[in-house]
Every structure is written in C-alpha cells, then in structure tokens.
C-alpha cells in the first residue's frame, strides 16, 4: 500500500499496490529492519545493571534504609519495577526483589514457580518460598540490622495479607513507603533504555503496516486483532494490550466513549476504526500507539475531532522540555483541543518505561487531584500521550496516542507515523 495525502491535510488516503511505505525506525541490534523473527530477544548490558545498582544503593543511603523490598505481580502495570531491578519479566503470580544495603538484589518467588523459572538477562540469585513474602522475611532476618526497610509498591501492589505478615514477623522494623523515590529514580532513561523504547516502536509500526494491508470492509475487529498479535509475537513483542475505541450512541442521541478488546464487530464502509496497541519489545520497554482508520470518506466531525486530538498532542509535545511541569503539558493540550469545540474526557498521559504506567501523570488532576505529583520534567524522560477527545456537544470521539522523549527542543515523537486519519 502506498501512502499519499488526499483531501484535508490531516487525512491520509491508502491505495492498494505494493508494500507499505511507513516511516522507518532506526534499527537496534535486536530489532532487524527485515520482518524476520527476533531470535532470543535482547538483554540489558552489565553496564546498565551496574548503573541501576548504584542508583538503588543511593536511594537506600539517602533514606537511611537497611534494605529495599520491590513488590510485583503479573498485572501489566505492576511488574516493571521487578524487571527494572532484576531484568526478570514476571510471567505468573507475584514476586519480590530484595536489595540489602551494599549488596546485589535477590529475586524472591513462590515455590511453585521453581520448575518454570526462566532466567532473562542478568544472573540474579533466586530464593523460593511456599509463601513468597516469607522469603522476604527470611532475607531481612539475615541482615546484621533491619531497623528501617523501604518498600516500593506498598500502596498499590503489595497484598494486604503480605504487609500484615511482614509487620507481625518483624515488629521492631519500621517499614517505609519509598515508591515515589523509586519512580523519580527510574524516570530519566539511559541511552540503552531509549533504544529499548525505539525497539518496541519498531515492532508496533510493523504491526500497523500489516493492519493497513489486511483491513477492508467486511473484516471484524477480532480478525484485525489476531493478525496484530501474530505479527507482534513474530517480531519479539510481549505482554500486548490491543483495544478498540468507539463512541457508543446513548438514548438521548449523544455519544459516550468506550474501549474494549477487539470483538466480533464487522467493519463496513463509512465506519471509523480507532485502535490502541501497547506492548513491550525484547528489552522490556513499553510504547503506546493509537491511530484512526476510516473505510471510505471520513465525516466532517471525524476529521475535526481527529485534528483536535493531533493538534493537542503536538501542543503538548512542544511543552515537553526540561523544567516544565506536567500541568503545563496538560494545559497546552487542552488549549489546542478546545479550539475545535471539543474537550479531553480523560487524563492525557503519563511516564513510560518498563512499566506501562509510570510517574509523572499528565492531567491526573482531572481524575484525582489529591494524587497529582508536581514534578518537573527532565531530559530523557519518556512520556505517553493519549487524549480521549470528546465533542463539546457529545456527537463523536477521537483518540490518538504516541510516545515522546523529553528533549531541550520539546517532545521527540518516537513513532513518525502521521497522526492523521488513515483512509482505506
């Protein structure tokens, strides 16, 4: 399929004939430019491991801790902390890393995972226990002193029963929530981490090229999703989240935004298919990507709302400079969206890395002002932007997402695929 501009500046017409000419992504060692499988995946380097060790030990010293517990479960947004510390991608149940002062991390997993354990990347020592948190208790008990122990993930990830067992077993130990300290620690990415982000983006761009090859009137969302998953796994992607965005007509004639996994909805001429695809590549880094595809000529409202979302994202990217606040990024997006008689129905973005949701959040005050973090941005942070744009009269929706790297010149979009509506 050849990509050409037809009609408004923000509508892309696709005509059959030949391979896709989507923009290329700079290749990295574990992401070949050909569409061949990535055999064996990738692993982060010993230098990256050493860098993280130094950062963790710095956190332990700054907070006067004897050790650090990192909590994880196999939910997409709750296990990247463990991978950041150990380079292990938790595939099942839950687990911990324990980092003693002055020593290397230890991975602690439930006993029944011993037979299925697969080392990934670094050779991190592993301890097993029938109840994993008991392994944490045992590891702490082996320290020469354990007056203060930090916990990453205490509020949102650690199970209540596990927290209670820690306190019962170690009544003299003070447990300190250091989740936000850890978030700040990992927010600024190394060059190697940025390569991982680009690697993941390479994979999703190849998936989108495949979507444009197969999408046609009469196809179902489920058929598209199946082909996207197949392409992703072939190229070394993991942990996918593929969602279909749509406006659901209400009894009063207005439209409400909805998102679901791909279902048996048949796509017809005139339909708009808005999708979001999130995944990690072999190095474990998340990316987010969403575009709109229309079968036939898009309506004026579809063009206007997609333009609102695209201009909002561009305005947000302009404000992604070191020293800026997340609130300033959000304000730039809203100002641009509102010029098109529309608004943002949801918070607009967040940090991105080895967790799909990292601090800082962009526009969190929209949904939970008490929890909004007033950070300033730093160079080499990675941010995902994903505005859900809703018409002021609630006649339609638009949704786009992209990943950006914070630079002195503004947010650098990792994917260069246009934000326009793609017309088939």
N, C-alpha and C positions, 0 to 999 in steps of 0.2 A: 504494500500500500504506500502510495506517495502522499506526503502531507503538503497541502497547499492552502493558502488563505483564500476564502471565498466569502464575499459579503462583508459584514461588520468586521472591524479589526480583531475582535475577540471571539470569532467563530472560525474553526478550522474544518475545512471540508476534506474528507478522505476518499480518494478514488482508487479502485482496485487496480492491481497490476504491479507485481514486483514486491520486493521485501520492504519492510518499514524503514523509514529514514529518520527515526527518532534520534535526538542528540546523543552522541557518545558520552560515556563516563570514563574518566581517566582510569586505566586499568591498575589493579593492585595484584600482588603475587597470587593470591588465592581466588581471584576473580578474572579468569581469562576473557579476552574480548570475544572469543567464539562462544557459541551456545553449547559448549561441552560441559559435562558434569564437573563439579569441583571435587576431586577425589581427596578424601581425607580431611577436608576442611582446613582451618587455619588454627594457629595457636599464637597467643601473645608472647612476646620475647622475654627472656630473663631480665633485660634492662627495664622493661615495663613492670615486671614483677618487683624488682628492686625499688623502683620509683614509688610504687604503691606501699611497699613495706615501710619506706621512710615516712610517707605521709601518715600511715596508720600509727606508727610509733610517735610521730609528732603530736597527733591527736591525744594519744594516751598520756604523753608527758604534759601537754597543755591543760588537760582536765584532771591531772593528778590521779590517774587510774592505775590499778594493778593489772587490769586486763580488759578486754573488749569482747562482748558477745555480739555476733551478727546473726540475725534471725531471718529465715526464709521459708516460703512454701512454694508449691509448684504453680501458683497463680502467676499470670504473665507479669504483673506489676510488682510482685513480691519476692522475686528471686534474683534479681540483678545484683543486689548487694552482695550475695554469696559468691556470685561469679566474679564480681569486681575484686574480691579478697582472695579467691582460690582458683579462678579460671575454671570452675566446675559449673556446668549447666544442669541444675536440678531438674530431673525429669519426672519425679514422682514424690508424693507425700510432702515432707518438710525436712528441714535440716538446719544446722548451725555452723558457723565458724567461730573459733575462739582464738583470740590473739593475746597472748601474755605480754606483759611489758618486757621489751628487749629480746623477744623470741619470734620465730616464724609462726604463721597461722596454722591451725589444725582444723580439719573438716570433721564434723560430728553428725552421723547419720543414724536412722533407725536400723536395728539389727537385720530386719528382713530385706534391706537393700544391699547387704554384703555380697550376695551372689550376683546381683545385677549391676554392680558398680562398674562404671567405665571411666577411666581416667581421661581427662581432657585438659591439655595444656600443661600446667605446672604439676610437679610431683609433690602434691600437698599430702602430708600424713593424714590418715583417716582413722577415726575412732568410732566404733559401733556400740550401741546400747539398745536394749529392748525398748526402752523409752528414751528417745534421743536426748531429752533435756537432762536425764540422769547422767548422761555422758558429760554434759556441760558442768553439772555439779561436781562430778569426779575430777574434771580438768581443773576447775577452780580450786578444789581442795588440795591439789598437788602443788599449788603455788606456795612460796615461802610466806606470803602475806596476801590477804584478799579483803582489805578494808573497803575499797571502792572499785566497783566493776561497772563499766559502761555497757549500755545496750543500744544497738541500732535496730529499730523496728519494734520498739516496745509498745507504742500506741496502736499501730495499725496491723502488725503482722504477728506478733507473739500471741499464742493462745493463753487465755486466762489461766487455765489449769497449769500450764508450764511456768507462768510467772509466779503463781502461788507456790508451786513446788520449790522453786529457787529460794523464795523467801523463807519457807519452812525449813529447808535444808541448811541454809546459811543465814541464820537470824542476825548474826553480828555484821554481815556485809551490807554496805549501802549500795543500792543499785541506782544508776544514774542514766536517764534517757539522753543519749547523745546523737539521736537520729539527725537533727538539723546540722550538727557539727560535721557528720559524715556527708550529708548532702552537699555542704559547701566544699568539702574535701575533693569530691569527685566531679564537681560541676565544670571545672576547666579541663578540657580534654588535651591529651598529648597528641603529637603528630601521628603516632601509631593508632590511637583511638579514632582520630578523624579518618584515617584510612579505612577503619572498620565501618564507619558510617557511610563512606562512599561505596564500599563493597556491597553493603546491604541495598543501597540505592541502585547500583548496577543491576542487582537481581530483580528488583521491582520494576525497573524500566523495561527489562526484557519480558516480564510478565505482562506489562501494559501493551507492549508491541504484539504479543500473542493475542491479547483481548481484541485489539483492532483488526487482527487477521480473521478471527472467528465470529465476531459479533455481527448479527444480521437480524432482521425482523423474523420472528418465529422462534428464536432461541430463548431458553429460560435462564434466569439468574443462576440457577443451580449448575447448568452446563458451563456457564462462564466461570463460576467459582471453581469447578472441578479442574478446568484447564489452567486456571491461575495457580492453583495448588500444585498441579503436576509440574508446571514449569518452574515454580519456586523450589520444590524439592530437588528437581534435576540439577539446579544451579547451586545447591548447598544452603538454601534458606531453611529456617526452622521457626517453630512457635508462631504460626501465622494467625492473623485476625483479619478476616475479609467480611466487610459489612456493606449492605445495600442501604442507601439513604433515599428516603422518599417523603413526599408530602401527602399525608392522609386526609382526605376530604371529610370534614365534620358535618353534622346535621345542619348547621347554620350556613354552610357554604364556604367556610374558611378552611384553611389547610393547617395541619399540625405536623411538625417534623417527627419522623420516626426512623429508626435504624434497626436492622435485623440481619442475621446471617442470610446468605443467598437462598431463596426458596423457589417454588415452582411457578412463580410469576412469569408469564410469557411476554416478551417484549415485542411491541408492534410499532409500525410506522407512526411517528409522532410522539412516541414515548421518550422520556428522558431517563437515562440510567446513570445514577450517581453512586459511585462506589468508593470505599476506603479500604486500603490494603496496608497492613502493618506487619512487619516481620523482622527477624534478625538474620544476619549473614553468619558465615563460619566463625568470625571473630566475636560474635555475640552482641553486636550493636544494632539498636533499633532504628528504624526510619518510619516515617508516615507519608503516605501518598494517596491523594484523592483527586479525581477529575470527574467531569460530566461528559457523557456521551449521549447524543440525540440521534434518533433514527428519522431522518428527514429534516425539514426546515424547522429550526427552533422558534418558539414563540417570542414575541417581544419581551414578555415578562421573564422568560428563561434567560434571554440574553442580558437583560438589565440586572437581574439578581446575580448571575454568574459574574458580570462585570463588577458589581458591588463587592462580591467576595474577593475577586482578584485584586482590585484596587486597594481594598482593605489590607490584604496580605502584603502588597508592595509598600504601602504606607508604614505598616508595622516593621517591615524589613529595614526601611530607611532609618528607623529609630533604634535598631539593634546595634548600638555602639557601646564600647566600654564606658562605664559610668552611668549609663541610662538606667532607669527603673523599669520593672515590668509594667507598672501602671502607665508610664509614658508610651510604651509599646502598644498597650491596650487602647489608650486614648487615640493614638494615631489610626489604628484600625477602625475604631468606632466612627471617628470623624469622616473617614472615607466612605464607609458603608452607608452612613446616614444621608450622604449627599444623593443617594439613589433611592430615597424613600423606603429605606429598609433599616433593620437593626440586627444586632447579633443576639441570638436566642440563647447563647451558652457561653461559658468561658472559652477563651480563644486559643490557648496554647500552654506549653509547659516545657521544662527541660527534658532532654532525651539523652540516653546513653545505653548502659547495659540493663537499665530498667526502662520500660515504656513510659512510665510517669516518674519524672524526677523534678526536683525544685530547680528554678523557681516556676511557679504557675503564672501564666499571663491571663489576667482578668479573673483570678479566683475570687476577688471581692464581689463579683457578680453573683456567685452562688454561696459564698461562705466568707464574709468579710473578716470574721474573727480569726480565721486561719491564714489569711493572706500574709505572705512574707515580703517585707520591704527590702529586697536585695537590690544591689546594683549589678549590672551585667559586667562580665569580664570577657576579654578576648579569648576565643576558642571555646566558649560555651556553645552547646548545640541546643537549639530550640525548635520545637514543632509548633506550627501554627495551623489551626483547623477551625476557622469560623463557621458556625451554622447560621447562615443568613436567612432571615425571615422577612417577607414583605410587610410593610407597615400596615397594610390592610389584610394581611394574612391570606394572600392569594397564591403564594408559592414559596419555595425554599431554594437555597443554593448551598453547596458545601464543597470546600476545597481544602486540601492540606498539603504541606510541604515541610521539609526540614531545612533549617538555616544554621550557618556557622557565624557567630558574632565576630566581626572584624572592625577595625577602625573606620572603614568605609561603609559600614552597615551590614545587615544580614546577607550572607552569601548563600543563595539557594543551592542546595546540594543537587537537586534534580533541575535540569534546564528544560524539561518538557513543558510547553506552554500551559498556562492556567486557563486558556480559552476553552469554550465548548468544542468538543470534537464531534463533527457531524459525519454520520455514515450514510 
